[in-house]
């Protein structure tokens, strides 16, 4: 059981690291950001907290530090290209609004961790992942296309979070506080939304390829 737990931890680190790298590459190539802004704010807050403020033990601390570095690169794409994604927001307000969001995200994640996790990061990690999965679907719908997104991002995101869920379930020293309906709901909710996101990205990308090839209009392709 210990070997399986370690394998799933490493799988979590590997697949999410690949997802981050693909998000950064897509953002730089397509001059946008690939992670929803609110998800980015909660994500970098969580990873900073559990990499440096209340560091996790063992391999997870190393993984969290690596992820935090990836988050800095994703943050660059948000700062560099984010204004264009919010045309209704005056340019001069974009960076102050982002700063306020980050300032709110960190204490929010910290208080939630202390309230529900006694300072540990499991409930906040899976709770924010569930919200993030919904935000990726919403971003896909809002952009009406796969700009900044890809099937690879969707699949590695799915596999990384699935491995995280399995690492919790196979932990030989698992905390009994996490053997409850809430955690199982979070595991299942993340899985279902991530599967929906993989399907949605695949379907939208297929429609885009039909349009690029000179086929039916995008709206008709998506409906078909």
Protein Blocks (a to p, Z undefined) as FASTA:
>chain_A
ZZmmmmmmmmmmmmmmmmmmmmmmmmmmnopafbdfklmmmmmmmmmmmmmmmgcehjll
mmmmmmmmmmmmmmmmmmmmmmmmmmmbcfklmmmmmmmmmmmmmmmmmmmmmmmnnopa
klmmmmmmmmmmmmmmmmmmmnopaehiafklmmmmmmmmmmmmmmmmmmmkbcfklmcf
klmmmmmmmmmmmmmmmmmmmmmmmmmmmmmnopacfklmmmZZ
